[in-house]
Each structure stands twice: as C-alpha cells, then as structure tokens.
Amino acid sequence: MRALTVIPRQRQSLAVTDAPDPEPGDDELLVDGLAVGVCGTDKEIAQGAYGWAPPDRQRLVIGHESLGRVRHAPPGSDFATGDLVVGVVRRPDPVPCGACAHGQFDMCRNGQYTERGIKQLDGYASEAWTVEAGYAVKLAARLAGVGVLLEPTSVVAKAWDEIERVGARAWFEPKTVLVTGAGPIGLLAALLGAQRGLDVHVLDRVTAGPKPGLVHDLGAVYHHEPIDTVMSGLRPDVVVEATGAGPVVFGALAGTAPYGIVCLTGVSAAGHRLTVDAGDLNREIVLENDVMVGSVNANLGHYAAAADALAKADLEWLGRLITRRVPLERASEAFTATDEDVKVVITLDGSDR
C-alpha cells in the first residue's frame, strides 16, 4: 500500500512511499483510509522540527486527523464492516502515570505517552490502517464528507470541558466568548460556543477569503481590529486563544471580565520576545480572580463530545471548513498554504470528496 512518510528531524524527507499492508491484531479494526487532515503539527514534522519514528524503523507514517471505513472488525466489538471511524491519536504511557491510569492520557504527567503519526506510532496517512477497537470512534454515515474534522473538534471539546470545569469553582453563567484565530481550531471552538448559546466573537487579522463568512454564518461577529481594541469593547467572560501569537495572548489575559477564563490552545513559536508589565498583569489576574489554562490533545470522552457536536452541526457549514482536498499522490501540495485555505485534507481513496 501507499503511505505518506517522513524521516523525523530530517528536512525534505516527506514522500509517498510503499509500506507493508497492515495486519490487524485480535482486538483491532482493519480500516480503509478515506482522508487525513493537515495541521500545523504535521507541517512542523514535515519541516524536520518534530516527530519520532517507531523504535524499529527510520520512517514514520504521519497523519493524526483521520477518517476511514471499517473493512474488518473483530467479533464481539461494537463495529461492523462499512462503519465510518476515526482513530484516537494518543495512547497512555506504559507505566502508567496517575492520569493515564484514570483514562486521562491527554493529561499525561511523565511524557511517556505515544501518538499516532507524531510520536513513535505510525499515523493514519495510508491507504489502510489498523486501530484498536477501544481507540476507534464511530461516526454517523452522514458525516462521511466532514468526519476528518473530528480530531480537531476533540481538541476544542476538551478546551470547553476545561473552561466549564474551571468555571464551576463559582457561580458561572458566561454570556460572551471571544475566539482569537479563525483557523480550523478557532472556527470549531466558535461552533461549540454557538452550540452553547453564547454570544460568540472571533478575531482574526484577515479581511478577505472564507473566514469572515464562516463566522457570520454561525451567527457570530467577526473582528479584525487590534486585540486591545476588541477586548476593551467586549470584556468577554471567556477567551479561547487559538493563535499562539504572544501579543494576542497577553492582550487576551489583560482584558477579560472579572473572573474571566482564558484557555490557550495555540502553541507559540519560540524565539519571540515581548516586553510585558508582569506586575500589572499579575495584579489584574489576582484582583479579578482571573484564570489562564493551557489545553492540548483529548481523551475518549472528548472524542465522544466532539462526535456529538459534529452530528448537531450544519453539514454545509462544516463542509466549507474543508477548503482544499489533495490526492495522496500530490500530498506535498497540502503542506503549502494558500490565502483561501482553512482546512486542507489529503484524500486516501482516490476520490476528491
């Protein structure tokens, strides 16, 4: 079969290569790959900045935003041939730490977890793959065109879970949420905010392309002014930060309503220095009972919540998030951004849908 692989930490090693056909174990599904999404992590891996191959091999099959159709399911499982499925990314560490032992492998404390397509486990960017039945998520058949969005949706489902857990420390009836960044994570975070009945605002620097329309069609408000201007006008109860840009992060922290919550989901690039009045920021956070929390990855509960969110969403709107589909043989094209991109997907089954 064909697979999209890299030699981790080696630039310009991204290639479609031949790989052995997968052989499922007793508890594994055999899945025909339909599509994989491409995100910033995949681009970092392709650039040689990140990633670990399986211990016994030089090359890593990448791709962690999966979608496939079951070819074979083990007897007694909850799956059947033809089911639409997504594979979970992370696996708990073998020790395990306390969090992993309680099924919260997204919160692993010792770093010995593994991840499909990222860290020591092959990913899903291949014409066929296997996945343990316990780490597969079934999707409704109607999501065949957009199910590849499940993994990024699971990330924001976790972010909202974190926000609501923090909010539960006291009376918590948020009305306004600002999402910073209108990429896939930001737009999906806005979707989940809209599903919660909140007044949703999205900040991004672009003024053209599909993003403003996608935000508007959620019933949300699109902003492109400086972060300080937006924060002073809104004073949001919640901020979901999805850019990783330092000035946006600190602007968000400084401008929430009292006991506001800022959830950071964007990963910042190293090497950028900012001058910040740490004393003033500390004073504001303490005196207003504000909270900043980081959130990454997702566990099985978050995948289930994400599947529910996609099932409730407008399919046409979800479909517009996927702005480009690239066949596997031209996969390298998916790693070069265009002005019209929101989510770029690599198709694995020869289709363009």
Protein Blocks (a to p, Z undefined) as FASTA:
>chain_A
ZZddddehiahkaccdddddddddfkbccdddfbdcddfklmmmmnopgccddfkbmbdc
ehjbdcdddfbdcehiabdehiacdddfbdcdfkbcfklmnopamlocnlpaccehilop
acfbdfbdcddfklcccddfklmmmmmmmmmmmmmmmmmmmmmmmmmmpccddfbdcdeh
jafklmmmmmmmmmnopacddddfbfgdjklmmmmmnopacdfbdfklmmmmnopabdcd
fklpaklmmmmmmmccehiacddfbdcdehiacdddfklmmmmmmmnopacdddedjdfk
lmmmmmmmmmmpcfklmmmmmmbdcdfklmmmmmpccfkbcbdcddfklpaZZ
